[in-house]
Amino acid sequence: MTMSEIPAIALVGPGAIGTTVAAALHEAGRRPTICGRSAHVRLTLEFDGGQIVVPGPVLTDPHGISDKFDLVFVAVKSTQTASAAPWLSSLCDARTVVCVLQNGVEQIDLFKPFASGSAVLPSVV
Ligand SMILES: NC(=O)c1ccc[n+]([C@@H]2O[C@H](COP(=O)([O-])OP(=O)(O)OC[C@H]3O[C@@H](n4cnc5c(N)ncnc54)[C@H](OP(=O)(O)O)[C@@H]3O)[C@@H](O)[C@H]2O)c1
């Protein structure tokens, strides 16, 4: 994979886990493109003692994406993977790394059919 100096990052599924990862990226100075099912102007991660506001918007139309991304985090629930497939088609090409932020095993096999030839990186949430 050839990754540019500042990788273009997208995140699909800005729920509990997705918002946490988006907030961590934001704190590290990155501006992930956020893709979801419900439109939001911003994401807010609240925790004891504070909050982190991640600028949006949360995009809801996969067909509105024109660029491919270097790194795509996917944090939809496993039962929502198929419905999120249009996002993967729009965001990914063979140079993309897709990091699956889900519980469970066999993440590579589950995501490969949707990931446009991308490398799929399983993880433990
Ligand atoms: N939450 C935890 O503490 C925790 C802990 C360990 C592991 N996990 C694992 O982490 C994964 C994510 O769980 P979660 O708790 O973060 O779930 P969640 O809060 O329900 O978040 C899922 C997000 O995906 C969005 N979504 C659903 N369908 C979509 C689609 N087709 N396209 C784009 N976005 C879509 C949902 O949108 P809406 O807002 O419209 O519903 C929601 O924002 C799961 O595998 C879970 O088992 C979670």
Backbone and ligand atoms as CSV (ligand in chain L), in Angstrom:
chain,resi,resn,atom,element,x,y,z
A,1,MET,N,N,0.831,-1.185,0.000
A,1,MET,CA,C,0.000,0.000,0.000
A,1,MET,C,C,0.876,1.249,0.000
A,2,THR,N,N,0.481,2.223,-0.766
A,2,THR,CA,C,1.147,3.514,-0.713
A,2,THR,C,C,0.262,4.471,0.057
A,3,MET,N,N,0.742,4.942,1.172
A,3,MET,CA,C,-0.063,5.835,1.985
A,3,MET,C,C,0.576,7.217,1.948
A,4,SER,N,N,-0.221,8.223,1.626
A,4,SER,CA,C,0.311,9.570,1.574
A,4,SER,C,C,0.757,9.985,2.969
A,5,GLU,N,N,1.504,11.099,3.039
A,5,GLU,CA,C,2.079,11.497,4.308
A,5,GLU,C,C,0.991,11.699,5.373
A,6,ILE,N,N,-0.102,12.334,4.973
A,6,ILE,CA,C,-1.246,12.469,5.867
A,6,ILE,C,C,-2.364,11.634,5.265
A,7,PRO,N,N,-2.598,10.439,5.799
A,7,PRO,CA,C,-3.592,9.571,5.175
A,7,PRO,C,C,-4.995,10.157,5.260
A,8,ALA,N,N,-5.747,9.946,4.203
A,8,ALA,CA,C,-7.154,10.338,4.207
A,8,ALA,C,C,-7.925,9.262,4.948
A,9,ILE,N,N,-8.650,9.669,5.978
A,9,ILE,CA,C,-9.311,8.718,6.873
A,9,ILE,C,C,-10.820,8.934,6.834
A,10,ALA,N,N,-11.554,7.837,6.726
A,10,ALA,CA,C,-13.008,7.885,6.848
A,10,ALA,C,C,-13.429,6.926,7.945
A,11,LEU,N,N,-14.572,7.217,8.531
A,11,LEU,CA,C,-15.117,6.354,9.571
A,11,LEU,C,C,-16.586,6.105,9.264
A,12,VAL,N,N,-16.965,4.855,9.235
A,12,VAL,CA,C,-18.350,4.472,8.933
A,12,VAL,C,C,-18.986,3.923,10.210
A,13,GLY,N,N,-20.084,4.556,10.647
A,13,GLY,CA,C,-20.784,4.075,11.831
A,13,GLY,C,C,-20.395,4.833,13.084
A,14,PRO,N,N,-20.831,6.102,13.170
A,14,PRO,CA,C,-20.415,6.923,14.310
A,14,PRO,C,C,-21.315,6.736,15.527
A,15,GLY,N,N,-21.357,5.507,16.051
A,15,GLY,CA,C,-22.108,5.220,17.274
A,15,GLY,C,C,-21.166,5.297,18.472
A,16,ALA,N,N,-21.371,4.408,19.425
A,16,ALA,CA,C,-20.566,4.451,20.648
A,16,ALA,C,C,-19.076,4.282,20.338
A,17,ILE,N,N,-18.748,3.234,19.618
A,17,ILE,CA,C,-17.336,2.970,19.315
A,17,ILE,C,C,-16.820,3.934,18.245
A,18,GLY,N,N,-17.618,4.164,17.218
A,18,GLY,CA,C,-17.176,5.054,16.137
A,18,GLY,C,C,-16.920,6.464,16.628
A,19,THR,N,N,-17.779,6.954,17.503
A,19,THR,CA,C,-17.574,8.313,18.040
A,19,THR,C,C,-16.312,8.364,18.891
A,20,THR,N,N,-16.049,7.298,19.627
A,20,THR,CA,C,-14.839,7.259,20.455
A,20,THR,C,C,-13.585,7.308,19.583
A,21,VAL,N,N,-13.598,6.545,18.506
A,21,VAL,CA,C,-12.433,6.536,17.609
A,21,VAL,C,C,-12.328,7.874,16.854
A,22,ALA,N,N,-13.483,8.417,16.453
A,22,ALA,CA,C,-13.457,9.727,15.784
A,22,ALA,C,C,-12.886,10.787,16.723
A,23,ALA,N,N,-13.243,10.707,18.003
A,23,ALA,CA,C,-12.728,11.673,18.969
A,23,ALA,C,C,-11.217,11.511,19.154
A,24,ALA,N,N,-10.760,10.275,19.178
A,24,ALA,CA,C,-9.311,10.037,19.314
A,24,ALA,C,C,-8.567,10.581,18.094
A,25,LEU,N,N,-9.136,10.384,16.920
A,25,LEU,CA,C,-8.522,10.922,15.704
A,25,LEU,C,C,-8.501,12.449,15.755
A,26,HIS,N,N,-9.613,13.015,16.179
A,26,HIS,CA,C,-9.722,14.478,16.276
A,26,HIS,C,C,-8.680,15.030,17.246
A,27,GLU,N,N,-8.520,14.359,18.374
A,27,GLU,CA,C,-7.535,14.802,19.364
A,27,GLU,C,C,-6.114,14.705,18.820
A,28,ALA,N,N,-5.921,13.803,17.868
A,28,ALA,CA,C,-4.598,13.642,17.247
A,28,ALA,C,C,-4.418,14.584,16.061
A,29,GLY,N,N,-5.411,15.445,15.843
A,29,GLY,CA,C,-5.274,16.445,14.789
A,29,GLY,C,C,-5.742,16.001,13.422
A,30,ARG,N,N,-6.454,14.896,13.356
A,30,ARG,CA,C,-6.979,14.406,12.077
A,30,ARG,C,C,-8.431,14.845,11.923
A,31,ARG,N,N,-8.879,14.844,10.671
A,31,ARG,CA,C,-10.253,15.267,10.390
A,31,ARG,C,C,-10.927,14.176,9.568
A,32,PRO,N,N,-11.349,13.106,10.237
A,32,PRO,CA,C,-11.938,12.002,9.475
A,32,PRO,C,C,-13.247,12.410,8.802
A,33,THR,N,N,-13.460,11.876,7.619
A,33,THR,CA,C,-14.765,11.983,6.971
A,33,THR,C,C,-15.679,10.983,7.654
A,34,ILE,N,N,-16.813,11.467,8.153
A,34,ILE,CA,C,-17.678,10.627,8.981
A,34,ILE,C,C,-18.931,10.244,8.196
A,35,CYS,N,N,-19.183,8.951,8.151
A,35,CYS,CA,C,-20.267,8.411,7.320
A,35,CYS,C,C,-21.225,7.633,8.207
A,36,GLY,N,N,-22.505,7.979,8.140
A,36,GLY,CA,C,-23.456,7.311,9.017
A,36,GLY,C,C,-24.796,7.099,8.369
A,37,ARG,N,N,-25.717,6.664,9.195
A,37,ARG,CA,C,-27.082,6.445,8.734
A,37,ARG,C,C,-27.944,7.651,9.075
A,38,SER,N,N,-27.606,8.314,10.190
A,38,SER,CA,C,-28.362,9.484,10.638
A,38,SER,C,C,-27.476,10.721,10.524
A,39,ALA,N,N,-28.050,11.793,9.986
A,39,ALA,CA,C,-27.283,13.032,9.799
A,39,ALA,C,C,-27.085,13.748,11.135
A,40,HIS,N,N,-25.870,14.221,11.344
A,40,HIS,CA,C,-25.569,15.043,12.520
A,40,HIS,C,C,-24.613,16.142,12.087
A,41,VAL,N,N,-24.722,17.275,12.740
A,41,VAL,CA,C,-23.809,18.382,12.450
A,41,VAL,C,C,-22.433,18.093,13.032
A,42,ARG,N,N,-22.417,17.435,14.172
A,42,ARG,CA,C,-21.163,17.114,14.862
A,42,ARG,C,C,-21.374,15.864,15.703
A,43,LEU,N,N,-20.281,15.310,16.220
A,43,LEU,CA,C,-20.360,14.217,17.192
A,43,LEU,C,C,-19.864,14.744,18.531
A,44,THR,N,N,-20.463,14.272,19.595
A,44,THR,CA,C,-19.997,14.675,20.918
A,44,THR,C,C,-19.737,13.421,21.749
A,45,LEU,N,N,-18.506,13.285,22.197
A,45,LEU,CA,C,-18.140,12.192,23.101
A,45,LEU,C,C,-18.117,12.761,24.514
A,46,GLU,N,N,-18.982,12.231,25.364
A,46,GLU,CA,C,-19.036,12.718,26.738
A,46,GLU,C,C,-18.432,11.671,27.651
A,47,PHE,N,N,-17.658,12.137,28.602
A,47,PHE,CA,C,-17.029,11.223,29.563
A,47,PHE,C,C,-16.930,11.951,30.893
A,48,ASP,N,N,-16.624,11.199,31.951
A,48,ASP,CA,C,-16.499,11.825,33.262
A,48,ASP,C,C,-15.481,12.947,33.175
A,49,GLY,N,N,-15.934,14.140,33.450
A,49,GLY,CA,C,-14.991,15.255,33.490
A,49,GLY,C,C,-14.878,16.039,32.210
A,50,GLY,N,N,-15.648,15.676,31.186
A,50,GLY,CA,C,-15.529,16.512,29.992
A,50,GLY,C,C,-16.200,15.939,28.768
A,51,GLN,N,N,-15.925,16.561,27.663
A,51,GLN,CA,C,-16.467,16.089,26.392
A,51,GLN,C,C,-15.503,16.474,25.265
A,52,ILE,N,N,-15.589,15.738,24.198
A,52,ILE,CA,C,-14.834,16.070,22.984
A,52,ILE,C,C,-15.852,16.234,21.867
A,53,VAL,N,N,-15.813,17.370,21.209
A,53,VAL,CA,C,-16.715,17.630,20.092
A,53,VAL,C,C,-15.936,17.418,18.800
A,54,VAL,N,N,-16.453,16.544,17.976
A,54,VAL,CA,C,-15.817,16.247,16.686
A,54,VAL,C,C,-16.635,16.916,15.593
A,55,PRO,N,N,-16.030,17.814,14.820
A,55,PRO,CA,C,-16.794,18.478,13.767
A,55,PRO,C,C,-17.307,17.484,12.728
A,56,GLY,N,N,-18.532,17.707,12.300
A,56,GLY,CA,C,-19.116,16.892,11.236
A,56,GLY,C,C,-18.907,17.567,9.900
A,57,PRO,N,N,-19.837,17.416,9.004
A,57,PRO,CA,C,-21.096,16.727,9.238
A,57,PRO,C,C,-20.939,15.210,9.134
A,58,VAL,N,N,-21.944,14.511,9.645
A,58,VAL,CA,C,-22.037,13.086,9.368
A,58,VAL,C,C,-22.742,12.943,8.022
A,59,LEU,N,N,-22.013,12.432,7.055
A,59,LEU,CA,C,-22.569,12.247,5.710
A,59,LEU,C,C,-23.483,11.027,5.699
A,60,THR,N,N,-24.525,11.078,4.881
A,60,THR,CA,C,-25.462,9.942,4.855
A,60,THR,C,C,-25.684,9.382,3.450
A,61,ASP,N,N,-24.999,9.949,2.464
A,61,ASP,CA,C,-25.202,9.473,1.088
A,61,ASP,C,C,-23.900,8.919,0.509
A,62,PRO,N,N,-23.760,7.616,0.450
A,62,PRO,CA,C,-22.515,7.039,-0.083
A,62,PRO,C,C,-22.226,7.468,-1.522
A,63,HIS,N,N,-23.267,7.777,-2.261
A,63,HIS,CA,C,-23.060,8.154,-3.663
A,63,HIS,C,C,-22.514,9.575,-3.802
A,64,GLY,N,N,-22.482,10.312,-2.714
A,64,GLY,CA,C,-21.930,11.664,-2.735
A,64,GLY,C,C,-20.427,11.705,-2.528
A,65,ILE,N,N,-19.804,10.540,-2.346
A,65,ILE,CA,C,-18.354,10.468,-2.109
A,65,ILE,C,C,-17.640,10.346,-3.452
A,66,SER,N,N,-16.648,11.237,-3.677
A,66,SER,CA,C,-15.940,11.152,-4.960
A,66,SER,C,C,-14.496,10.678,-4.806
A,67,ASP,N,N,-13.945,10.728,-3.595
A,67,ASP,CA,C,-12.552,10.344,-3.392
A,67,ASP,C,C,-12.458,8.985,-2.701
A,68,LYS,N,N,-11.341,8.326,-2.947
A,68,LYS,CA,C,-11.051,7.096,-2.208
A,68,LYS,C,C,-10.183,7.454,-0.996
A,69,PHE,N,N,-10.203,6.600,0.012
A,69,PHE,CA,C,-9.534,6.903,1.271
A,69,PHE,C,C,-8.424,5.898,1.541
A,70,ASP,N,N,-7.403,6.363,2.279
A,70,ASP,CA,C,-6.291,5.475,2.629
A,70,ASP,C,C,-6.687,4.496,3.732
A,71,LEU,N,N,-7.452,5.002,4.689
A,71,LEU,CA,C,-7.786,4.215,5.873
A,71,LEU,C,C,-9.261,4.422,6.191
A,72,VAL,N,N,-9.992,3.326,6.313
A,72,VAL,CA,C,-11.428,3.396,6.617
A,72,VAL,C,C,-11.698,2.554,7.858
A,73,PHE,N,N,-12.161,3.197,8.913
A,73,PHE,CA,C,-12.612,2.482,10.104
A,73,PHE,C,C,-14.096,2.181,9.946
A,74,VAL,N,N,-14.487,0.958,10.258
A,74,VAL,CA,C,-15.903,0.594,10.179
A,74,VAL,C,C,-16.367,0.163,11.565
A,75,ALA,N,N,-17.355,0.897,12.093
A,75,ALA,CA,C,-17.830,0.623,13.454
A,75,ALA,C,C,-19.339,0.439,13.489
A,76,VAL,N,N,-19.916,-0.016,12.377
A,76,VAL,CA,C,-21.319,-0.426,12.437
A,76,VAL,C,C,-21.372,-1.780,13.158
A,77,LYS,N,N,-22.535,-2.122,13.681
A,77,LYS,CA,C,-22.683,-3.437,14.297
A,77,LYS,C,C,-22.578,-4.511,13.222
A,78,SER,N,N,-22.233,-5.716,13.624
A,78,SER,CA,C,-22.021,-6.759,12.606
A,78,SER,C,C,-23.304,-7.022,11.812
A,79,THR,N,N,-24.459,-6.857,12.450
A,79,THR,CA,C,-25.722,-7.052,11.730
A,79,THR,C,C,-25.980,-5.941,10.712
A,80,GLN,N,N,-25.192,-4.873,10.765
A,80,GLN,CA,C,-25.378,-3.733,9.853
A,80,GLN,C,C,-24.321,-3.707,8.743
A,81,THR,N,N,-23.466,-4.720,8.725
A,81,THR,CA,C,-22.360,-4.712,7.757
A,81,THR,C,C,-22.874,-4.665,6.319
A,82,ALA,N,N,-23.852,-5.497,5.999
A,82,ALA,CA,C,-24.336,-5.529,4.606
A,82,ALA,C,C,-24.955,-4.195,4.209
A,83,SER,N,N,-25.679,-3.582,5.146
A,83,SER,CA,C,-26.320,-2.300,4.799
A,83,SER,C,C,-25.294,-1.188,4.634
A,84,ALA,N,N,-24.110,-1.348,5.210
A,84,ALA,CA,C,-23.052,-0.344,5.066
A,84,ALA,C,C,-22.178,-0.595,3.834
A,85,ALA,N,N,-22.480,-1.655,3.082
A,85,ALA,CA,C,-21.651,-2.000,1.921
A,85,ALA,C,C,-21.531,-0.860,0.909
A,86,PRO,N,N,-22.580,-0.076,0.641
A,86,PRO,CA,C,-22.410,1.029,-0.315
A,86,PRO,C,C,-21.347,2.034,0.118
A,87,TRP,N,N,-21.171,2.197,1.421
A,87,TRP,CA,C,-20.097,3.076,1.881
A,87,TRP,C,C,-18.734,2.508,1.511
A,88,LEU,N,N,-18.575,1.210,1.725
A,88,LEU,CA,C,-17.275,0.597,1.422
A,88,LEU,C,C,-16.960,0.712,-0.071
A,89,SER,N,N,-17.975,0.516,-0.909
A,89,SER,CA,C,-17.755,0.654,-2.357
A,89,SER,C,C,-17.309,2.057,-2.717
A,90,SER,N,N,-17.898,3.054,-2.072
A,90,SER,CA,C,-17.580,4.442,-2.412
A,90,SER,C,C,-16.242,4.892,-1.845
A,91,LEU,N,N,-15.888,4.393,-0.663
A,91,LEU,CA,C,-14.717,4.914,0.047
A,91,LEU,C,C,-13.422,4.177,-0.292
A,92,CYS,N,N,-13.543,2.935,-0.758
A,92,CYS,CA,C,-12.379,2.041,-0.816
A,92,CYS,C,C,-11.957,1.716,-2.241
A,93,ASP,N,N,-10.652,1.517,-2.397
A,93,ASP,CA,C,-10.142,0.831,-3.573
A,93,ASP,C,C,-9.049,-0.125,-3.095
A,94,ALA,N,N,-8.291,-0.651,-4.019
A,94,ALA,CA,C,-7.329,-1.690,-3.648
A,94,ALA,C,C,-6.213,-1.166,-2.740
A,95,ARG,N,N,-6.043,0.168,-2.660
A,95,ARG,CA,C,-4.990,0.726,-1.802
A,95,ARG,C,C,-5.470,1.050,-0.393
A,96,THR,N,N,-6.748,0.874,-0.151
A,96,THR,CA,C,-7.334,1.235,1.145
A,96,THR,C,C,-7.073,0.133,2.171
A,97,VAL,N,N,-6.874,0.547,3.417
A,97,VAL,CA,C,-6.896,-0.391,4.538
A,97,VAL,C,C,-8.205,-0.174,5.274
A,98,VAL,N,N,-8.963,-1.250,5.430
A,98,VAL,CA,C,-10.230,-1.197,6.159
A,98,VAL,C,C,-10.010,-1.828,7.523
A,99,CYS,N,N,-10.174,-1.044,8.569
A,99,CYS,CA,C,-10.023,-1.563,9.931
A,99,CYS,C,C,-11.410,-1.789,10.516
A,100,VAL,N,N,-11.692,-3.035,10.848
A,100,VAL,CA,C,-13.029,-3.416,11.316
A,100,VAL,C,C,-13.077,-3.294,12.834
A,101,LEU,N,N,-13.876,-2.360,13.319
A,101,LEU,CA,C,-14.016,-2.153,14.763
A,101,LEU,C,C,-15.300,-2.829,15.222
A,102,GLN,N,N,-15.244,-4.132,15.283
A,102,GLN,CA,C,-16.418,-4.904,15.696
A,102,GLN,C,C,-15.976,-6.029,16.609
A,103,ASN,N,N,-16.922,-6.498,17.412
A,103,ASN,CA,C,-16.694,-7.751,18.122
A,103,ASN,C,C,-16.753,-8.893,17.124
A,104,GLY,N,N,-16.198,-10.003,17.522
A,104,GLY,CA,C,-16.386,-11.192,16.702
A,104,GLY,C,C,-15.135,-11.604,15.970
A,105,VAL,N,N,-15.274,-12.721,15.270
A,105,VAL,CA,C,-14.167,-13.295,14.526
A,105,VAL,C,C,-14.537,-13.327,13.056
A,106,GLU,N,N,-13.588,-13.754,12.251
A,106,GLU,CA,C,-13.807,-13.887,10.801
A,106,GLU,C,C,-14.170,-12.561,10.155
A,107,GLN,N,N,-13.596,-11.489,10.687
A,107,GLN,CA,C,-13.900,-10.167,10.131
A,107,GLN,C,C,-13.403,-10.045,8.701
A,108,ILE,N,N,-12.260,-10.650,8.405
A,108,ILE,CA,C,-11.722,-10.565,7.041
A,108,ILE,C,C,-12.690,-11.197,6.057
A,109,ASP,N,N,-13.156,-12.407,6.374
A,109,ASP,CA,C,-14.079,-13.089,5.460
A,109,ASP,C,C,-15.387,-12.328,5.305
A,110,LEU,N,N,-15.854,-11.730,6.398
A,110,LEU,CA,C,-17.124,-11.007,6.342
A,110,LEU,C,C,-17.030,-9.732,5.505
A,111,PHE,N,N,-15.856,-9.081,5.554
A,111,PHE,CA,C,-15.743,-7.778,4.883
A,111,PHE,C,C,-15.184,-7.855,3.474
A,112,LYS,N,N,-14.426,-8.882,3.183
A,112,LYS,CA,C,-13.775,-8.969,1.862
A,112,LYS,C,C,-14.744,-8.764,0.702
A,113,PRO,N,N,-15.945,-9.369,0.756
A,113,PRO,CA,C,-16.833,-9.211,-0.398
A,113,PRO,C,C,-17.269,-7.775,-0.648
A,114,PHE,N,N,-17.183,-6.932,0.379
A,114,PHE,CA,C,-17.675,-5.559,0.251
A,114,PHE,C,C,-16.561,-4.547,0.056
A,115,ALA,N,N,-15.309,-4.956,0.188
A,115,ALA,CA,C,-14.236,-3.991,0.419
A,115,ALA,C,C,-13.413,-3.634,-0.819
A,116,SER,N,N,-13.904,-3.912,-2.009
A,116,SER,CA,C,-13.273,-3.442,-3.252
A,116,SER,C,C,-11.793,-3.786,-3.342
A,117,GLY,N,N,-11.417,-4.955,-2.864
A,117,GLY,CA,C,-10.013,-5.365,-2.954
A,117,GLY,C,C,-9.115,-4.766,-1.892
A,118,SER,N,N,-9.687,-4.058,-0.943
A,118,SER,CA,C,-8.894,-3.441,0.124
A,118,SER,C,C,-8.300,-4.516,1.034
A,119,ALA,N,N,-7.238,-4.102,1.756
A,119,ALA,CA,C,-6.736,-4.943,2.842
A,119,ALA,C,C,-7.673,-4.758,4.024
A,120,VAL,N,N,-8.131,-5.862,4.603
A,120,VAL,CA,C,-9.037,-5.784,5.752
A,120,VAL,C,C,-8.261,-6.143,7.009
A,121,LEU,N,N,-8.284,-5.238,7.965
A,121,LEU,CA,C,-7.534,-5.401,9.207
A,121,LEU,C,C,-8.509,-5.673,10.349
A,122,PRO,N,N,-8.506,-6.906,10.874
A,122,PRO,CA,C,-9.414,-7.174,11.992
A,122,PRO,C,C,-8.925,-6.486,13.260
A,123,SER,N,N,-9.819,-6.305,14.204
A,123,SER,CA,C,-9.393,-5.709,15.469
A,123,SER,C,C,-10.247,-6.259,16.600
A,124,VAL,N,N,-9.833,-5.977,17.811
A,124,VAL,CA,C,-10.627,-6.300,18.992
A,124,VAL,C,C,-11.063,-4.984,19.600
A,125,VAL,N,N,-12.379,-4.828,19.779
A,125,VAL,CA,C,-12.881,-3.584,20.398
A,125,VAL,C,C,-13.033,-3.830,21.886
L,1,LIG,N1,N,-20.489,-0.089,22.689
L,1,LIG,C1,C,-19.584,-0.799,23.346
L,1,LIG,O1,O,-19.274,-0.556,24.518
L,1,LIG,C2,C,-18.849,-1.917,22.641
L,1,LIG,C3,C,-17.874,-2.604,23.359
L,1,LIG,C4,C,-17.154,-3.611,22.716
L,1,LIG,C5,C,-17.425,-3.926,21.401
L,1,LIG,N2,N,-18.407,-3.253,20.726
L,1,LIG,C6,C,-18.644,-3.621,19.306
L,1,LIG,O2,O,-18.411,-2.478,18.501
L,1,LIG,C7,C,-19.242,-2.546,17.344
L,1,LIG,C8,C,-20.024,-1.251,17.249
L,1,LIG,O3,O,-20.906,-1.176,18.366
L,1,LIG,P1,P,-21.502,0.195,18.923
L,1,LIG,O4,O,-21.898,-0.078,20.346
L,1,LIG,O5,O,-20.572,1.323,18.640
L,1,LIG,O6,O,-22.833,0.319,18.041
L,1,LIG,P2,P,-23.757,1.606,17.856
L,1,LIG,O7,O,-23.572,2.571,18.985
L,1,LIG,O8,O,-25.136,1.105,17.569
L,1,LIG,O9,O,-23.159,2.302,16.552
L,1,LIG,C9,C,-23.401,1.841,15.249
L,1,LIG,C10,C,-23.424,3.062,14.354
L,1,LIG,O10,O,-23.512,2.635,13.013
L,1,LIG,C11,C,-24.508,3.408,12.367
L,1,LIG,N3,N,-25.042,2.670,11.228
L,1,LIG,C12,C,-25.945,1.679,11.213
L,1,LIG,N4,N,-26.165,1.242,9.956
L,1,LIG,C13,C,-25.381,2.002,9.160
L,1,LIG,C14,C,-25.172,2.058,7.767
L,1,LIG,N5,N,-25.819,1.226,6.940
L,1,LIG,N6,N,-24.306,2.966,7.289
L,1,LIG,C15,C,-23.651,3.801,8.119
L,1,LIG,N7,N,-23.805,3.810,9.452
L,1,LIG,C16,C,-24.670,2.913,9.960
L,1,LIG,C17,C,-25.544,3.667,13.433
L,1,LIG,O11,O,-26.380,4.718,13.045
L,1,LIG,P3,P,-27.690,5.177,13.856
L,1,LIG,O12,O,-27.186,6.217,14.803
L,1,LIG,O13,O,-28.606,5.713,12.821
L,1,LIG,O14,O,-28.214,3.969,14.560
L,1,LIG,C18,C,-24.635,4.003,14.615
L,1,LIG,O15,O,-24.178,5.329,14.545
L,1,LIG,C19,C,-20.121,-3.799,17.509
L,1,LIG,O16,O,-19.532,-4.876,16.808
L,1,LIG,C20,C,-20.074,-4.053,19.000
L,1,LIG,O17,O,-20.281,-5.418,19.324
L,1,LIG,C21,C,-19.107,-2.251,21.320
